[in-house]
Amino acid sequence: MEAMINAHMPGLVARVVVNEGDQISEGQEVAVINCMKTELSVTSEYAGIVKKILVKEWDEMDIGSPMIILESIEVG
């Protein structure tokens, strides 16, 4: 099942800290957004494998902008 990680605030993508194919856990930092000279972490709500990164450094984000697509892993 696919899951989407979206921006939780407006700003610029300072950096993406994962790569396509990486396995990540719930709560793991995946990117950083710069908003008004403050860097804020974007974390995953899901465990999964990074399927596609939709953003790059300095892309402008609005609240809810899609950033990363995950192939989610069912934790049982």
C-alpha positions in Angstrom: 0.0 0.0 0.0 1.3 3.4 -0.9 1.5 6.3 1.6 2.3 9.9 1.1 4.5 12.2 3.2 3.3 15.8 2.9 4.7 19.1 4.1 3.3 20.1 7.4 4.2 23.8 6.9 5.0 26.3 4.2 8.7 27.0 3.4 11.6 25.8 1.3 13.1 22.3 1.3 16.4 22.7 3.0 17.4 19.0 2.4 16.0 15.6 1.9 17.8 13.1 4.2 16.6 9.8 2.6 17.1 8.2 -0.8 14.8 6.2 -3.0 14.9 2.5 -1.9 15.7 3.4 1.8 13.7 1.6 4.4 12.4 4.0 7.0 10.6 3.6 10.3 7.7 5.5 11.7 8.8 8.8 13.2 12.1 8.9 11.2 13.2 12.3 9.8 12.9 12.3 6.0 13.4 15.9 5.1 13.9 19.4 6.6 11.9 22.5 5.7 13.3 26.0 6.2 10.5 28.4 7.3 11.5 32.0 8.3 15.1 31.1 8.9 14.1 28.2 11.1 14.7 24.5 10.1 12.0 22.1 11.0 12.1 18.4 10.6 9.6 16.4 8.5 9.0 13.0 9.9 7.2 10.0 8.5 4.0 8.8 10.0 4.6 5.4 8.4 7.2 2.6 8.3 8.0 1.8 4.7 10.4 1.9 1.7 10.9 5.2 -0.1 9.4 4.7 -3.5 9.7 8.1 -5.0 11.1 11.5 -3.8 9.0 14.3 -5.3 11.0 17.3 -4.1 14.6 18.6 -4.2 16.5 21.2 -2.3 15.0 24.7 -2.5 11.6 23.6 -3.8 8.8 25.8 -2.3 6.3 23.9 -0.2 2.8 24.8 0.9 1.0 23.0 3.7 0.0 19.6 2.4 2.4 19.6 -0.6 3.4 16.0 -1.4 7.1 15.3 -0.7 7.7 11.6 -0.7 5.8 8.4 -1.7 6.3 5.3 0.5 5.5 1.7 -0.1 4.2 1.2 3.4 5.1 -1.8 5.5 2.3 -3.4 7.6 3.6 -3.7 11.2 1.9 -6.5 12.9 
